[in-house]
Amino acid sequence: MRTAYSASKFAFTGFSRALRGEVSHHGVKVTMIYPGYVQTNISKNAHAGAFGQTIGFTDKNIANGIALPNAISRILRAVETGETEYCLYNGID
């Protein structure tokens, strides 16, 4: 039941690649980050189906994901070094 979510991520990848081609001659760089699992409250605050209700717990994958400060550091490094696409997965640089 995540078709729309997956499609929107795929669309964002296409948009980023097209934008990169349009703005590169202006010296603008575009970095697409594929974050994987990062320890945030996103799953805890996800919509549960009933109006106004959230799931209320952290998904196991997110709980075991990359600590937020580490994720931020790695994302900033990818942007600073001009990576066009960067996959941020636990334990992988």
VEXMARZA-629083 format. One record per residue: x, y, z of N, C-alpha, C, O, CB in turn; residue number from 1. Coordinates in nm, 3 decimals, padded with zeros to 5 digits. Glycine has a CB too. Layout:
! residues N
{node {X, Y, Z}, {X, Y, Z}, {X, Y, Z}, {X, Y, Z}, {X, Y, Z}, NUM}
...
END
This chain:
! residues 93
{node {00.081, -00.120, 00.000}, {00.000, 00.000, 00.000}, {00.086, 00.127, 00.000}, {00.046, 00.229, 00.056}, {-00.092, -00.001, 00.120}, 1}
{node {00.200, 00.119, -00.061}, {00.288, 00.237, -00.065}, {00.319, 00.281, -00.208}, {00.424, 00.339, -00.235}, {00.420, 00.207, 00.008}, 2}
{node {00.227, 00.253, -00.300}, {00.248, 00.286, -00.440}, {00.266, 00.436, -00.460}, {00.360, 00.479, -00.527}, {00.131, 00.236, -00.524}, 3}
{node {00.178, 00.516, -00.402}, {00.188, 00.661, -00.419}, {00.318, 00.714, -00.359}, {00.382, 00.802, -00.417}, {00.068, 00.731, -00.353}, 4}
{node {00.357, 00.660, -00.244}, {00.482, 00.701, -00.180}, {00.601, 00.668, -00.269}, {00.688, 00.753, -00.291}, {00.499, 00.632, -00.042}, 5}
{node {00.605, 00.547, -00.321}, {00.715, 00.506, -00.408}, {00.718, 00.587, -00.537}, {00.824, 00.627, -00.584}, {00.704, 00.357, -00.442}, 6}
{node {00.600, 00.611, -00.593}, {00.592, 00.689, -00.717}, {00.641, 00.832, -00.696}, {00.709, 00.888, -00.782}, {00.449, 00.690, -00.770}, 7}
{node {00.608, 00.890, -00.581}, {00.652, 01.028, -00.555}, {00.804, 01.034, -00.540}, {00.865, 01.132, -00.583}, {00.583, 01.083, -00.429}, 8}
{node {00.865, 00.934, -00.480}, {01.011, 00.931, -00.468}, {01.074, 00.916, -00.606}, {01.174, 00.982, -00.636}, {01.057, 00.815, -00.374}, 9}
{node {01.018, 00.831, -00.688}, {01.069, 00.811, -00.823}, {01.057, 00.941, -00.903}, {01.148, 00.977, -00.978}, {00.992, 00.696, -00.894}, 10}
{node {00.945, 01.010, -00.887}, {00.924, 01.137, -00.957}, {01.027, 01.241, -00.912}, {01.076, 01.319, -00.993}, {00.781, 01.189, -00.932}, 11}
{node {01.058, 01.241, -00.784}, {01.155, 01.338, -00.733}, {01.294, 01.312, -00.789}, {01.370, 01.405, -00.814}, {01.159, 01.335, -00.581}, 12}
{node {01.328, 01.186, -00.808}, {01.455, 01.152, -00.871}, {01.460, 01.206, -01.013}, {01.559, 01.268, -01.052}, {01.477, 00.998, -00.871}, 13}
{node {01.355, 01.185, -01.090}, {01.349, 01.238, -01.226}, {01.356, 01.389, -01.229}, {01.425, 01.447, -01.312}, {01.221, 01.191, -01.294}, 14}
{node {01.283, 01.453, -01.138}, {01.286, 01.599, -01.130}, {01.428, 01.648, -01.100}, {01.475, 01.743, -01.164}, {01.188, 01.649, -01.022}, 15}
{node {01.495, 01.585, -01.005}, {01.630, 01.627, -00.967}, {01.727, 01.613, -01.083}, {01.811, 01.700, -01.106}, {01.680, 01.545, -00.848}, 16}
{node {01.717, 01.502, -01.156}, {01.805, 01.481, -01.271}, {01.779, 01.584, -01.381}, {01.873, 01.636, -01.441}, {01.788, 01.340, -01.327}, 17}
{node {01.652, 01.614, -01.406}, {01.619, 01.713, -01.508}, {01.664, 01.853, -01.464}, {01.719, 01.929, -01.544}, {01.468, 01.713, -01.537}, 18}
{node {01.641, 01.885, -01.338}, {01.683, 02.016, -01.286}, {01.833, 02.033, -01.294}, {01.882, 02.140, -01.330}, {01.636, 02.032, -01.141}, 19}
{node {01.907, 01.927, -01.261}, {02.053, 01.932, -01.268}, {02.098, 01.973, -01.408}, {02.189, 02.054, -01.424}, {02.114, 01.795, -01.229}, 20}
{node {02.035, 01.915, -01.510}, {02.069, 01.948, -01.648}, {02.037, 02.092, -01.685}, {02.107, 02.153, -01.766}, {01.999, 01.856, -01.741}, 21}
{node {01.932, 02.146, -01.627}, {01.890, 02.282, -01.660}, {01.969, 02.390, -01.589}, {01.985, 02.500, -01.642}, {01.746, 02.299, -01.627}, 22}
{node {02.020, 02.361, -01.471}, {02.084, 02.468, -01.393}, {02.236, 02.455, -01.383}, {02.302, 02.545, -01.330}, {02.027, 02.470, -01.255}, 23}
{node {02.292, 02.347, -01.432}, {02.436, 02.326, -01.417}, {02.518, 02.436, -01.484}, {02.625, 02.473, -01.434}, {02.476, 02.191, -01.474}, 24}
{node {02.471, 02.489, -01.596}, {02.547, 02.594, -01.665}, {02.547, 02.726, -01.587}, {02.622, 02.817, -01.620}, {02.490, 02.617, -01.805}, 25}
{node {02.465, 02.736, -01.483}, {02.465, 02.852, -01.393}, {02.552, 02.827, -01.270}, {02.559, 02.911, -01.180}, {02.321, 02.887, -01.351}, 26}
{node {02.618, 02.711, -01.265}, {02.701, 02.677, -01.151}, {02.623, 02.621, -01.033}, {02.678, 02.607, -00.924}, {02.776, 02.796, -01.108}, 27}
{node {02.496, 02.589, -01.054}, {02.413, 02.533, -00.948}, {02.425, 02.382, -00.952}, {02.410, 02.319, -01.057}, {02.264, 02.578, -00.963}, 28}
{node {02.452, 02.323, -00.835}, {02.464, 02.178, -00.826}, {02.342, 02.123, -00.755}, {02.289, 02.186, -00.663}, {02.594, 02.137, -00.752}, 29}
{node {02.296, 02.006, -00.797}, {02.181, 01.940, -00.737}, {02.226, 01.804, -00.687}, {02.280, 01.723, -00.762}, {02.063, 01.927, -00.840}, 30}
{node {02.203, 01.779, -00.559}, {02.236, 01.651, -00.498}, {02.108, 01.582, -00.455}, {02.030, 01.638, -00.378}, {02.332, 01.669, -00.379}, 31}
{node {02.086, 01.462, -00.503}, {01.970, 01.382, -00.462}, {02.016, 01.287, -00.352}, {02.110, 01.210, -00.372}, {01.909, 01.302, -00.584}, 32}
{node {01.951, 01.294, -00.238}, {01.985, 01.210, -00.123}, {01.880, 01.100, -00.109}, {01.760, 01.127, -00.105}, {01.994, 01.294, 00.007}, 33}
{node {01.927, 00.977, -00.102}, {01.841, 00.862, -00.074}, {01.870, 00.824, 00.071}, {01.969, 00.756, 00.097}, {01.866, 00.741, -00.175}, 34}
{node {01.785, 00.866, 00.166}, {01.824, 00.859, 00.306}, {01.819, 00.723, 00.374}, {01.882, 00.708, 00.479}, {01.741, 00.948, 00.380}, 35}
{node {01.751, 00.624, 00.323}, {01.741, 00.499, 00.397}, {01.669, 00.523, 00.528}, {01.581, 00.609, 00.535}, {01.880, 00.437, 00.421}, 36}
{node {01.705, 00.449, 00.632}, {01.641, 00.464, 00.762}, {01.723, 00.555, 00.853}, {01.841, 00.529, 00.879}, {01.621, 00.327, 00.829}, 37}
{node {01.660, 00.661, 00.901}, {01.722, 00.757, 00.990}, {01.637, 00.763, 01.117}, {01.514, 00.764, 01.109}, {01.736, 00.898, 00.923}, 38}
{node {01.701, 00.767, 01.231}, {01.629, 00.767, 01.359}, {01.556, 00.900, 01.380}, {01.613, 00.996, 01.432}, {01.727, 00.741, 01.475}, 39}
{node {01.430, 00.903, 01.338}, {01.342, 01.018, 01.355}, {01.208, 00.969, 01.408}, {01.190, 00.849, 01.432}, {01.324, 01.098, 01.220}, 40}
{node {01.114, 01.060, 01.426}, {00.979, 01.024, 01.471}, {00.881, 01.006, 01.355}, {00.760, 01.006, 01.377}, {00.926, 01.130, 01.566}, 41}
{node {00.931, 00.990, 01.232}, {00.842, 00.984, 01.117}, {00.743, 00.868, 01.124}, {00.626, 00.886, 01.091}, {00.924, 00.973, 00.991}, 42}
{node {00.786, 00.751, 01.166}, {00.691, 00.638, 01.173}, {00.599, 00.654, 01.293}, {00.482, 00.618, 01.286}, {00.767, 00.503, 01.181}, 43}
{node {00.650, 00.705, 01.402}, {00.569, 00.725, 01.522}, {00.454, 00.822, 01.494}, {00.344, 00.806, 01.547}, {00.656, 00.777, 01.638}, 44}
{node {00.480, 00.923, 01.412}, {00.380, 01.025, 01.382}, {00.301, 00.999, 01.255}, {00.222, 01.083, 01.212}, {00.446, 01.159, 01.373}, 45}
{node {00.323, 00.882, 01.193}, {00.253, 00.849, 01.068}, {00.104, 00.835, 01.093}, {00.061, 00.793, 01.201}, {00.309, 00.720, 01.007}, 46}
{node {00.026, 00.869, 00.994}, {-00.119, 00.861, 00.999}, {-00.162, 00.715, 01.015}, {-00.115, 00.628, 00.942}, {-00.183, 00.924, 00.873}, 47}
{node {-00.252, 00.689, 01.110}, {-00.295, 00.552, 01.139}, {-00.422, 00.511, 01.065}, {-00.463, 00.395, 01.075}, {-00.317, 00.536, 01.287}, 48}
{node {-00.485, 00.600, 00.994}, {-00.607, 00.566, 00.921}, {-00.727, 00.641, 00.972}, {-00.807, 00.692, 00.893}, {-00.632, 00.418, 00.928}, 49}
{node {-00.743, 00.649, 01.102}, {-00.853, 00.725, 01.160}, {-00.812, 00.871, 01.170}, {-00.695, 00.902, 01.192}, {-00.893, 00.668, 01.300}, 50}
{node {-00.907, 00.959, 01.153}, {-00.878, 01.103, 01.152}, {-00.805, 01.145, 01.279}, {-00.855, 01.125, 01.390}, {-01.007, 01.183, 01.136}, 51}
{node {-00.688, 01.203, 01.262}, {-00.613, 01.259, 01.372}, {-00.533, 01.159, 01.454}, {-00.461, 01.198, 01.546}, {-00.703, 01.329, 01.461}, 52}
{node {-00.544, 01.032, 01.424}, {-00.470, 00.932, 01.501}, {-00.338, 00.900, 01.433}, {-00.328, 00.894, 01.310}, {-00.554, 00.804, 01.519}, 53}
{node {-00.237, 00.878, 01.515}, {-00.106, 00.839, 01.463}, {-00.075, 00.697, 01.508}, {-00.140, 00.644, 01.599}, {00.005, 00.938, 01.510}, 54}
{node {00.023, 00.636, 01.446}, {00.061, 00.500, 01.480}, {00.109, 00.493, 01.625}, {00.072, 00.401, 01.698}, {00.170, 00.448, 01.384}, 55}
{node {00.191, 00.589, 01.666}, {00.229, 00.600, 01.805}, {00.350, 00.520, 01.850}, {00.383, 00.519, 01.968}, {00.118, 00.561, 01.886}, 56}
{node {00.417, 00.453, 01.758}, {00.540, 00.381, 01.794}, {00.639, 00.393, 01.680}, {00.601, 00.418, 01.566}, {00.510, 00.231, 01.826}, 57}
{node {00.765, 00.374, 01.713}, {00.871, 00.384, 01.612}, {00.891, 00.250, 01.545}, {00.908, 00.148, 01.611}, {01.003, 00.434, 01.676}, 58}
{node {00.889, 00.251, 01.414}, {00.914, 00.132, 01.332}, {01.052, 00.075, 01.365}, {01.146, 00.151, 01.389}, {00.903, 00.166, 01.181}, 59}
{node {01.064, -00.057, 01.368}, {01.191, -00.124, 01.402}, {01.305, -00.080, 01.310}, {01.416, -00.056, 01.357}, {01.174, -00.277, 01.394}, 60}
{node {01.278, -00.069, 01.180}, {01.383, -00.028, 01.086}, {01.435, 00.112, 01.116}, {01.555, 00.137, 01.108}, {01.331, -00.034, 00.942}, 61}
{node {01.345, 00.202, 01.151}, {01.386, 00.339, 01.183}, {01.460, 00.342, 01.316}, {01.561, 00.411, 01.330}, {01.263, 00.432, 01.188}, 62}
{node {01.412, 00.266, 01.414}, {01.479, 00.260, 01.544}, {01.623, 00.211, 01.530}, {01.710, 00.252, 01.606}, {01.402, 00.169, 01.641}, 63}
{node {01.647, 00.123, 01.434}, {01.781, 00.068, 01.410}, {01.858, 00.143, 01.302}, {01.966, 00.100, 01.261}, {01.771, -00.078, 01.372}, 64}
{node {01.803, 00.254, 01.256}, {01.865, 00.329, 01.147}, {01.981, 00.416, 01.193}, {02.032, 00.402, 01.304}, {01.763, 00.415, 01.081}, 65}
{node {02.020, 00.504, 01.105}, {02.133, 00.594, 01.129}, {02.091, 00.703, 01.228}, {01.983, 00.760, 01.215}, {02.183, 00.656, 00.996}, 66}
{node {02.176, 00.731, 01.325}, {02.150, 00.840, 01.418}, {02.144, 00.972, 01.340}, {02.223, 00.994, 01.248}, {02.259, 00.847, 01.530}, 67}
{node {02.052, 01.058, 01.377}, {02.029, 01.182, 01.303}, {02.155, 01.267, 01.288}, {02.181, 01.315, 01.177}, {01.923, 01.263, 01.372}, 68}
{node {02.236, 01.290, 01.392}, {02.359, 01.371, 01.373}, {02.453, 01.310, 01.269}, {02.515, 01.382, 01.191}, {02.432, 01.386, 01.505}, 69}
{node {02.465, 01.178, 01.268}, {02.550, 01.109, 01.169}, {02.492, 01.128, 01.029}, {02.567, 01.154, 00.935}, {02.562, 00.959, 01.203}, 70}
{node {02.361, 01.115, 01.016}, {02.297, 01.134, 00.885}, {02.320, 01.275, 00.833}, {02.354, 01.294, 00.716}, {02.147, 01.105, 00.895}, 71}
{node {02.302, 01.373, 00.919}, {02.322, 01.513, 00.879}, {02.465, 01.535, 00.833}, {02.489, 01.599, 00.729}, {02.288, 01.609, 00.995}, 72}
{node {02.560, 01.484, 00.908}, {02.702, 01.499, 00.872}, {02.732, 01.438, 00.736}, {02.800, 01.499, 00.654}, {02.790, 01.435, 00.979}, 73}
{node {02.680, 01.318, 00.712}, {02.707, 01.250, 00.585}, {02.637, 01.318, 00.467}, {02.691, 01.323, 00.357}, {02.662, 01.104, 00.594}, 74}
{node {02.517, 01.371, 00.491}, {02.446, 01.443, 00.385}, {02.521, 01.571, 00.349}, {02.542, 01.600, 00.231}, {02.300, 01.477, 00.429}, 75}
{node {02.562, 01.646, 00.449}, {02.637, 01.769, 00.422}, {02.766, 01.741, 00.347}, {02.803, 01.817, 00.257}, {02.668, 01.841, 00.553}, 76}
{node {02.835, 01.633, 00.383}, {02.959, 01.596, 00.313}, {02.930, 01.565, 00.166}, {03.007, 01.604, 00.078}, {03.026, 01.474, 00.381}, 77}
{node {02.819, 01.495, 00.139}, {02.784, 01.463, 00.000}, {02.755, 01.589, -00.081}, {02.796, 01.600, -00.196}, {02.661, 01.369, -00.004}, 78}
{node {02.686, 01.684, -00.019}, {02.656, 01.810, -00.088}, {02.784, 01.890, -00.111}, {02.807, 01.942, -00.220}, {02.555, 01.894, -00.006}, 79}
{node {02.867, 01.899, -00.007}, {02.992, 01.976, -00.018}, {03.087, 01.919, -00.124}, {03.158, 01.995, -00.189}, {03.063, 01.979, 00.117}, 80}
{node {03.088, 01.788, -00.141}, {03.179, 01.727, -00.239}, {03.117, 01.717, -00.378}, {03.180, 01.666, -00.471}, {03.220, 01.589, -00.193}, 81}
{node {02.994, 01.764, -00.393}, {02.931, 01.769, -00.525}, {02.876, 01.638, -00.576}, {02.863, 01.618, -00.697}, {03.029, 01.820, -00.622}, 82}
{node {02.844, 01.546, -00.484}, {02.781, 01.420, -00.528}, {02.651, 01.451, -00.601}, {02.577, 01.540, -00.559}, {02.755, 01.324, -00.407}, 83}
{node {02.624, 01.380, -00.709}, {02.496, 01.401, -00.779}, {02.385, 01.320, -00.713}, {02.272, 01.367, -00.702}, {02.508, 01.363, -00.928}, 84}
{node {02.416, 01.199, -00.669}, {02.321, 01.115, -00.597}, {02.398, 01.044, -00.486}, {02.509, 00.996, -00.507}, {02.250, 01.012, -00.693}, 85}
{node {02.337, 01.037, -00.367}, {02.405, 00.978, -00.253}, {02.308, 00.889, -00.176}, {02.202, 00.935, -00.133}, {02.464, 01.087, -00.161}, 86}
{node {02.344, 00.763, -00.160}, {02.264, 00.668, -00.083}, {02.316, 00.664, 00.060}, {02.433, 00.630, 00.083}, {02.268, 00.526, -00.148}, 87}
{node {02.233, 00.696, 00.152}, {02.271, 00.702, 00.293}, {02.211, 00.583, 00.365}, {02.095, 00.583, 00.404}, {02.224, 00.835, 00.357}, 88}
{node {02.293, 00.481, 00.381}, {02.248, 00.361, 00.450}, {02.336, 00.336, 00.569}, {02.453, 00.374, 00.570}, {02.248, 00.239, 00.356}, 89}
{node {02.281, 00.272, 00.670}, {02.353, 00.246, 00.794}, {02.481, 00.167, 00.767}, {02.478, 00.059, 00.709}, {02.264, 00.170, 00.893}, 90}
{node {02.593, 00.223, 00.811}, {02.719, 00.154, 00.798}, {02.787, 00.165, 00.664}, {02.895, 00.107, 00.646}, {02.700, 00.015, 00.829}, 91}
{node {02.728, 00.236, 00.569}, {02.786, 00.247, 00.434}, {02.821, 00.392, 00.406}, {02.736, 00.480, 00.421}, {02.688, 00.193, 00.327}, 92}
{node {02.942, 00.417, 00.367}, {02.983, 00.553, 00.326}, {03.009, 00.556, 00.178}, {03.044, 00.661, 00.124}, {03.107, 00.599, 00.402}, 93}
END
